[in-house]
């Protein structure tokens, strides 16, 4: 099951990169670095799910992000997520809200 989840995660990142939704840049987290824009679907504790413009739902681990970067976000807000692929999700290092 873990291997299948990892393959699915890698396929997701490949699809995002191919679609132009993700660009690579260096980051502190382990794994393949990612940066992409998406709309917030929901946030609970240290997990956020976002939807890309292509309709892909992506789970984001917020445990490495300062709470003030995401505490005021609501469903529908457009954000730029920076982080790395790891553990079947994106390990975010930064969340930038593009709408007030």
Backbone as ProteinMPNN parsed JSONL, in Angstrom:
{"seq_chain_A": "XXXXXXXXXXXXXXXXXXXXXXXXXXXXXXXXXXXXXXXXXXXXXXXXXXXXXXXXXXXXXXXXXXXXXXXXXXXXXXXXXXXXXXXXXXXXXXXXXXXX", "coords_chain_A": {"N_chain_A": [[0.83, -1.204, 0.0], [1.946, 1.262, 0.802], [3.893, 1.636, -1.174], [2.263, 1.969, -3.404], [0.954, 4.357, -2.743], [3.118, 6.105, -2.748], [3.882, 5.98, -5.463], [1.577, 7.047, -6.589], [1.676, 9.636, -5.534], [4.043, 10.588, -6.707], [3.236, 10.474, -9.359], [1.234, 12.413, -9.302], [2.71, 14.766, -8.796], [4.307, 14.755, -11.084], [2.291, 15.095, -13.0], [1.366, 17.645, -12.283], [3.701, 19.147, -12.75], [4.033, 18.71, -15.495], [1.758, 19.968, -16.443], [2.388, 22.542, -15.983], [1.72, 23.71, -13.629], [3.355, 23.48, -11.472], [6.513, 24.505, -10.286], [10.01, 23.925, -9.893], [12.138, 24.541, -7.087], [14.706, 25.281, -4.733], [14.378, 23.985, -1.407], [13.928, 23.556, 2.164], [12.802, 21.159, 3.025], [12.77, 17.508, 2.813], [12.848, 15.538, -0.213], [11.356, 15.924, -3.525], [11.425, 19.245, -4.593], [8.702, 21.582, -4.758], [6.48, 24.044, -6.143], [3.494, 25.673, -6.402], [0.352, 27.053, -7.529], [-2.939, 27.217, -6.123], [-6.38, 26.69, -5.105], [-7.771, 26.929, -1.859], [-9.372, 24.198, -0.421], [-10.125, 23.022, 2.031], [-9.148, 23.457, 5.506], [-7.741, 21.958, 8.335], [-6.489, 21.748, 11.499], [-3.173, 20.91, 11.141], [-3.287, 20.356, 8.449], [-4.023, 20.944, 5.062], [-6.135, 20.978, 2.271], [-5.909, 21.522, -1.119], [-7.048, 22.654, -4.351], [-5.963, 22.423, -7.624], [-5.828, 24.458, -10.641], [-6.267, 22.656, -12.617], [-7.976, 20.879, -11.49], [-6.993, 18.99, -9.72], [-6.83, 17.52, -6.515], [-4.892, 18.229, -3.72], [-3.141, 17.195, -0.892], [-1.794, 18.97, 1.817], [0.76, 19.241, 4.138], [1.013, 21.218, 6.901], [2.738, 21.501, 9.017], [5.332, 22.545, 9.089], [5.096, 25.189, 8.561], [4.768, 28.603, 9.425], [2.177, 29.522, 11.591], [0.844, 31.962, 11.231], [0.899, 32.318, 8.502], [-1.17, 30.885, 7.423], [-3.444, 30.924, 9.072], [-5.632, 32.648, 8.701], [-6.776, 31.909, 6.366], [-9.419, 30.909, 4.188], [-11.83, 28.655, 2.765], [-11.654, 28.597, -0.738], [-9.793, 30.63, -1.042], [-7.002, 31.811, -2.915], [-3.795, 30.449, -3.136], [-0.181, 30.264, -3.013], [1.753, 27.485, -2.809], [4.69, 26.366, -1.355], [7.126, 23.893, -1.052], [7.918, 20.458, -0.441], [7.757, 17.183, -1.892], [6.692, 14.506, 0.06], [6.106, 11.672, 2.06], [3.657, 10.975, 0.838], [2.275, 13.309, 0.453], [2.312, 16.918, 0.157], [4.872, 18.534, 1.804], [4.716, 21.421, 3.203], [6.628, 24.456, 3.191], [6.118, 27.05, 3.008], [3.291, 29.17, 2.73], [1.632, 31.286, 0.682], [-0.716, 33.721, 0.583], [-2.64, 34.995, -2.032], [-4.79, 36.611, -2.255], [-6.53, 39.191, -0.557]], "CA_chain_A": [[0.0, 0.0, 0.0], [2.82, 2.43, 0.88], [4.491, 1.802, -2.493], [1.229, 2.486, -4.29], [0.753, 5.751, -2.371], [4.289, 6.851, -3.218], [3.772, 6.072, -6.917], [0.493, 7.982, -6.865], [2.174, 10.973, -5.217], [4.993, 10.97, -7.753], [2.446, 10.703, -10.569], [0.563, 13.688, -9.108], [3.703, 15.827, -8.989], [4.65, 14.746, -12.507], [1.168, 15.69, -13.72], [1.386, 19.082, -12.007], [4.851, 19.72, -13.443], [3.745, 18.666, -16.926], [0.718, 20.947, -16.748], [2.902, 23.881, -15.743], [1.207, 24.225, -12.361], [4.39, 23.369, -10.457], [7.894, 24.756, -10.681], [10.92, 23.464, -8.856], [13.06, 25.48, -6.473], [15.276, 24.621, -3.564], [13.661, 24.19, -0.156], [14.537, 22.852, 3.283], [12.192, 19.849, 3.259], [13.275, 16.401, 2.011], [12.012, 15.174, -1.348], [11.363, 16.79, -4.699], [10.858, 20.564, -4.298], [7.557, 21.982, -5.563], [5.853, 25.36, -5.919], [2.329, 25.725, -7.278], [-0.804, 27.824, -7.106], [-4.162, 26.426, -5.992], [-7.422, 27.239, -4.226], [-7.99, 26.178, -0.627], [-10.625, 23.461, -0.315], [-10.394, 23.046, 3.47], [-8.003, 23.429, 6.424], [-8.035, 21.423, 9.67], [-5.248, 21.568, 12.273], [-1.974, 21.139, 10.336], [-3.506, 19.802, 7.114], [-4.822, 21.748, 4.152], [-6.339, 20.383, 0.954], [-6.084, 22.545, -2.14], [-7.385, 22.174, -5.69], [-5.27, 23.167, -8.665], [-6.686, 24.897, -11.738], [-6.557, 21.464, -13.41], [-8.937, 20.059, -10.762], [-6.349, 17.999, -8.859], [-6.86, 17.788, -5.075], [-3.573, 17.96, -3.155], [-3.052, 17.305, 0.564], [-0.619, 19.75, 2.199], [1.132, 19.188, 5.555], [1.363, 22.58, 7.309], [3.479, 21.458, 10.284], [6.582, 23.303, 8.999], [4.748, 26.544, 8.14], [4.342, 29.485, 10.514], [0.714, 29.552, 11.635], [0.313, 33.223, 10.715], [0.826, 32.255, 7.044], [-2.381, 30.205, 6.969], [-4.536, 30.927, 10.048], [-6.781, 33.431, 8.258], [-7.251, 31.413, 5.072], [-10.742, 30.271, 4.144], [-12.098, 27.918, 1.528], [-11.752, 29.446, -1.914], [-8.659, 31.544, -1.146], [-5.949, 31.355, -3.824], [-2.511, 30.451, -2.438], [1.006, 29.662, -3.602], [2.315, 26.521, -1.867], [6.084, 26.014, -1.592], [7.499, 22.807, -0.16], [8.542, 19.282, -1.043], [6.995, 15.943, -1.868], [7.158, 13.608, 1.11], [5.085, 10.967, 2.816], [2.378, 10.917, 0.151], [1.64, 14.626, 0.421], [3.257, 18.02, 0.058], [5.327, 19.084, 3.081], [4.853, 22.841, 2.907], [7.534, 25.31, 3.948], [5.574, 28.397, 2.908], [1.976, 29.369, 2.113], [1.471, 32.707, 0.375], [-2.072, 34.053, 0.144], [-2.597, 36.002, -3.085], [-5.964, 37.451, -2.14], [-6.637, 39.741, 0.817]], "C_chain_A": [[0.867, 1.258, 0.0], [3.479, 2.713, -0.467], [3.512, 2.4, -3.486], [0.989, 3.967, -4.02], [1.904, 6.611, -2.872], [4.228, 7.031, -4.736], [2.698, 7.075, -7.314], [0.946, 9.423, -6.621], [3.133, 11.465, -6.287], [4.272, 11.255, -9.068], [1.74, 12.059, -10.49], [1.522, 14.838, -9.372], [4.114, 15.9, -10.456], [3.549, 15.398, -13.33], [1.126, 17.197, -13.519], [2.52, 19.765, -12.765], [4.599, 19.776, -14.946], [2.729, 19.729, -17.31], [1.195, 22.376, -16.556], [2.442, 24.47, -14.43], [2.277, 24.242, -11.288], [5.724, 23.764, -11.046], [8.79, 24.285, -9.561], [11.761, 24.619, -8.357], [13.587, 24.81, -5.221], [14.46, 24.951, -2.327], [14.275, 23.298, 0.911], [13.987, 21.449, 3.492], [12.84, 18.78, 2.382], [12.326, 16.133, 0.857], [12.115, 16.179, -2.472], [10.725, 18.131, -4.369], [9.729, 20.906, -5.264], [7.103, 23.391, -5.191], [4.701, 25.435, -6.907], [1.229, 26.579, -6.675], [-2.042, 26.945, -7.078], [-5.152, 27.172, -5.104], [-7.609, 26.326, -3.022], [-9.359, 25.503, -0.688], [-11.062, 23.427, 1.139], [-9.075, 23.008, 4.243], [-8.506, 22.881, 7.752], [-6.712, 21.125, 10.351], [-4.051, 21.883, 11.38], [-2.075, 20.504, 8.951], [-4.399, 20.738, 6.315], [-4.962, 20.947, 2.857], [-6.625, 21.53, 0.003], [-6.436, 21.888, -3.464], [-6.68, 23.053, -6.705], [-6.27, 23.595, -9.734], [-7.078, 23.733, -12.638], [-7.521, 20.518, -12.704], [-8.326, 18.981, -9.896], [-6.438, 18.427, -7.402], [-5.526, 17.344, -4.487], [-3.626, 18.181, -1.651], [-1.729, 17.973, 0.924], [-0.427, 19.665, 3.707], [1.655, 20.564, 5.941], [2.258, 22.628, 8.536], [4.781, 22.254, 10.27], [6.362, 24.76, 8.595], [4.327, 27.351, 9.361], [2.826, 29.656, 10.457], [0.14, 30.845, 11.075], [0.243, 33.26, 9.188], [-0.481, 31.631, 6.56], [-3.582, 30.326, 7.894], [-5.769, 31.694, 9.586], [-7.342, 32.964, 6.91], [-8.614, 30.747, 5.208], [-10.876, 29.525, 2.822], [-12.283, 28.904, 0.381], [-10.598, 30.411, -2.094], [-7.61, 30.951, -2.091], [-4.608, 31.511, -3.122], [-1.407, 29.902, -3.341], [1.614, 28.787, -2.518], [3.748, 26.232, -2.292], [6.446, 24.932, -0.596], [8.175, 21.684, -0.907], [7.597, 18.093, -0.944], [7.558, 15.049, -0.78], [6.002, 12.959, 1.827], [3.721, 10.956, 2.157], [1.622, 12.225, 0.103], [2.708, 15.672, 0.202], [3.584, 18.478, 1.471], [5.631, 20.556, 2.834], [5.893, 23.507, 3.799], [7.039, 26.756, 3.937], [4.213, 28.359, 2.227], [1.811, 30.865, 1.922], [0.064, 32.939, -0.149], [-1.982, 35.182, -0.89], [-3.808, 36.912, -3.094], [-6.061, 37.97, -0.712], [-7.632, 39.015, 1.674]], "O_chain_A": [[0.569, 2.215, -0.714], [3.616, 3.869, -0.867], [3.882, 3.235, -4.311], [0.836, 4.751, -4.958], [1.689, 7.718, -3.364], [4.495, 8.122, -5.238], [2.875, 7.853, -8.251], [0.636, 10.32, -7.406], [3.052, 12.612, -6.726], [4.649, 12.167, -9.804], [1.655, 12.774, -11.488], [1.186, 15.778, -10.092], [4.252, 16.992, -11.008], [3.83, 16.164, -14.252], [0.882, 17.946, -14.464], [2.33, 20.83, -13.351], [4.915, 20.773, -15.596], [2.826, 20.324, -18.383], [0.496, 23.32, -16.922], [2.746, 25.628, -14.14], [2.133, 24.946, -10.288], [6.038, 23.402, -12.18], [8.376, 24.25, -8.402], [12.061, 25.556, -9.098], [12.975, 23.873, -4.708], [13.916, 26.049, -2.202], [15.049, 22.392, 0.603], [14.667, 20.618, 4.095], [13.397, 19.095, 1.33], [11.141, 16.457, 0.931], [12.859, 17.157, -2.39], [9.584, 18.162, -3.908], [9.788, 20.562, -6.445], [7.319, 23.859, -4.073], [4.9, 25.28, -8.112], [1.184, 26.797, -5.465], [-2.19, 26.04, -7.9], [-4.806, 28.151, -4.442], [-7.606, 25.101, -3.152], [-10.37, 26.146, -0.969], [-12.204, 23.753, 1.462], [-8.039, 22.592, 3.724], [-9.562, 23.284, 8.24], [-5.906, 20.344, 9.845], [-3.924, 23.012, 10.905], [-1.058, 20.156, 8.351], [-5.396, 21.256, 6.819], [-4.007, 20.314, 2.408], [-7.461, 22.392, 0.272], [-6.157, 20.708, -3.674], [-6.783, 24.278, -6.657], [-7.418, 23.151, -9.734], [-8.087, 23.796, -13.339], [-7.856, 19.465, -13.246], [-9.05, 18.13, -9.378], [-6.153, 19.581, -7.082], [-5.079, 16.221, -4.723], [-4.093, 19.22, -1.184], [-0.674, 17.599, 0.411], [-1.341, 19.978, 4.47], [2.64, 21.032, 5.369], [2.516, 23.715, 9.053], [5.291, 22.607, 11.333], [7.319, 25.484, 8.319], [3.614, 26.847, 10.229], [2.265, 29.908, 9.391], [-0.948, 30.831, 10.499], [-0.406, 34.143, 8.628], [-0.863, 31.825, 5.406], [-4.664, 29.865, 7.53], [-6.869, 31.4, 10.054], [-8.279, 33.565, 6.383], [-8.915, 30.107, 6.215], [-10.112, 29.753, 1.884], [-12.978, 29.912, 0.514], [-10.425, 30.964, -3.18], [-7.358, 29.746, -2.073], [-4.309, 32.573, -2.576], [-1.668, 29.174, -4.299], [1.953, 29.271, -1.438], [4.0, 25.893, -3.448], [6.11, 25.038, 0.583], [8.905, 21.906, -1.872], [6.76, 18.007, -0.046], [8.77, 14.853, -0.703], [5.022, 13.623, 2.167], [2.709, 10.931, 2.857], [0.444, 12.247, -0.252], [3.887, 15.342, 0.075], [2.681, 18.777, 2.252], [6.694, 20.893, 2.31], [6.031, 23.186, 4.979], [7.474, 27.58, 4.742], [4.005, 27.612, 1.271], [1.845, 31.626, 2.889], [-0.308, 32.417, -1.2], [-1.328, 36.198, -0.653], [-3.854, 37.879, -3.854], [-5.712, 37.263, 0.234], [-7.819, 39.37, 2.838]]}, "name": "protein", "num_of_chains": 1, "seq": "XXXXXXXXXXXXXXXXXXXXXXXXXXXXXXXXXXXXXXXXXXXXXXXXXXXXXXXXXXXXXXXXXXXXXXXXXXXXXXXXXXXXXXXXXXXXXXXXXXXX"}
